[in-house]
Amino acid sequence: MATILSVSGSPSATSRTARLLRHLDQRLVAQGHEVVPLDVRTLPPEALLHADFRHPAIAEATALFQRADGVVIGTPVYKAAYSGLLKALLDLLPQYALTGKTVLPLATGGTTAHVLAIDYALRPVLNSMGPAHITPGWFTLDKEITVGDDGALTVAPAAAEALAQVTDQFSRALDGRTTLLAATG
Ligand SMILES: Cc1cc2nc3c(=O)[nH]c(=O)nc-3n(C[C@H](O)[C@H](O)[C@H](O)COP(=O)(O)O)c2cc1C
């Protein structure tokens, strides 16, 4: 079992990205992992905007990263890259906050023109923070995610299949890591 921090970087109160992550969290929990959700939008804006590293909420978020074996990073695509909100938090973390961790990058966006935003924008930032492994990510079009009046989430079948695959690959990578650590003491 691994501890996973599942981070949504959308500023939206009705975020599809966050809904998608919470949906995938359930899949990871069913596979035996402990999942801790973190919506960056719930952190104090003044701490994020004024780079207040010492703010208790930022210290707490930093501790969540430290404790995690794996991190899911989800962001809406804004202006062809990740959200500024996500970057504001990443900028406040220690340079190597992802050291030794397995990371799953996910994005949602409005156009396939930016389907590679994970690879050309998000992945280099995550790489600079020292992860052991960044597993293949997935970009989901916003129109493939619908939330019903009852709050139920529906993901278009092809996207749901792809998301299940990248989530399971991330989960297996974490299982392999846990087994290796147990074997080497
Ligand atoms: C300010 C803003 C900028 C956006 N820029 C892009 C963009 O450059 N490329 C893209 O594919 N989608 C863009 N979108 C669409 C969002 O990425 C998309 O709707 C996403 O699913 C929103 O996620 P959320 O509901 O979690 O906030 C933009 C949306 C907003 C509000």
The ligand as a Tripos MOL2 file, in Angstrom:
@<TRIPOS>MOLECULE
LIG
   31    33     1     0     0
SMALL
NO_CHARGES

@<TRIPOS>ATOM
      1 C1         -8.6370   31.2190  -18.3400 C.3       1 LIG1
      2 C2         -8.8030   29.9440  -19.1400 C.ar      1 LIG1
      3 C3         -7.8720   29.6400  -20.0990 C.ar      1 LIG1
      4 C4         -7.9890   28.4500  -20.8330 C.ar      1 LIG1
      5 N1         -7.0310   28.1650  -21.7630 N.ar      1 LIG1
      6 C5         -7.1030   26.9790  -22.4330 C.ar      1 LIG1
      7 C6         -6.0780   26.6260  -23.3530 C.ar      1 LIG1
      8 O1         -5.1560   27.3730  -23.6370 O.2       1 LIG1
      9 N2         -6.1510   25.4080  -23.9580 N.ar      1 LIG1
     10 C7         -7.1740   24.5310  -23.6820 C.ar      1 LIG1
     11 O2         -7.1740   23.4190  -24.2450 O.2       1 LIG1
     12 N3         -8.1720   24.8600  -22.8300 N.ar      1 LIG1
     13 C8         -8.1530   26.0610  -22.1940 C.ar      1 LIG1
     14 N4         -9.1430   26.3870  -21.3050 N.ar      1 LIG1
     15 C9        -10.2300   25.4190  -21.0500 C.3       1 LIG1
     16 C10        -9.9750   24.6300  -19.7730 C.3       1 LIG1
     17 O3         -8.6750   24.0770  -19.7330 O.3       1 LIG1
     18 C11       -10.9480   23.4540  -19.6470 C.3       1 LIG1
     19 O4        -12.2840   23.8990  -19.7310 O.3       1 LIG1
     20 C12       -10.7020   22.6970  -18.3540 C.3       1 LIG1
     21 O5        -11.3540   21.4510  -18.3980 O.3       1 LIG1
     22 C13       -11.1980   23.4670  -17.1350 C.3       1 LIG1
     23 O6        -10.9210   22.6890  -16.0060 O.3       1 LIG1
     24 P1        -11.5810   22.9800  -14.5920 P.3       1 LIG1
     25 O7        -13.0670   22.8310  -14.7400 O.co2     1 LIG1
     26 O8        -10.9810   21.9550  -13.7070 O.co2     1 LIG1
     27 O9        -11.1780   24.3610  -14.1880 O.co2     1 LIG1
     28 C14        -9.0720   27.5690  -20.5970 C.ar      1 LIG1
     29 C15       -10.0320   27.9250  -19.6380 C.ar      1 LIG1
     30 C16        -9.9050   29.0930  -18.9220 C.ar      1 LIG1
     31 C17       -10.9560   29.4330  -17.8820 C.3       1 LIG1
@<TRIPOS>BOND
     1     1     2 1
     2     2     3 ar
     3     2    30 ar
     4     3     4 ar
     5     4     5 ar
     6     4    28 ar
     7     5     6 ar
     8     6     7 ar
     9     6    13 1
    10     7     8 2
    11     7     9 ar
    12     9    10 ar
    13    10    11 2
    14    10    12 ar
    15    12    13 ar
    16    13    14 ar
    17    14    15 1
    18    14    28 ar
    19    15    16 1
    20    16    17 1
    21    16    18 1
    22    18    19 1
    23    18    20 1
    24    20    21 1
    25    20    22 1
    26    22    23 1
    27    23    24 1
    28    24    25 2
    29    24    26 1
    30    24    27 1
    31    28    29 ar
    32    29    30 ar
    33    30    31 1
@<TRIPOS>SUBSTRUCTURE
     1 LIG1         1 GROUP 0 **** ****
